Amino acid sequence: MNGALKAAWGLTAFVIVAGVVGWIVTGRPVFAVFVVLGVLTGVGAAFALRPAPDRPASKEGPTS
């Protein structure tokens, strides 16, 4: 896991925890937005920073 991916997951966890704590402490459901944003950050990190899939080698010979 590279540094950018660790940072993205750290940010995700922080935003979700901040939302849950804010919601519990204040009792205001507006902090659910933090939870949703944290989940979206995690989904974005998973898609944007995932390793590229291995592509099979071409069956054709060199084109030059």
ABEGO torsion letter per residue (X at the ends): XBAAAAAAAAAAAAAAAAAAAAAAAAGBAAAAAAAAAAAAAAAAAAAAABBBBBBBBBABBBAX
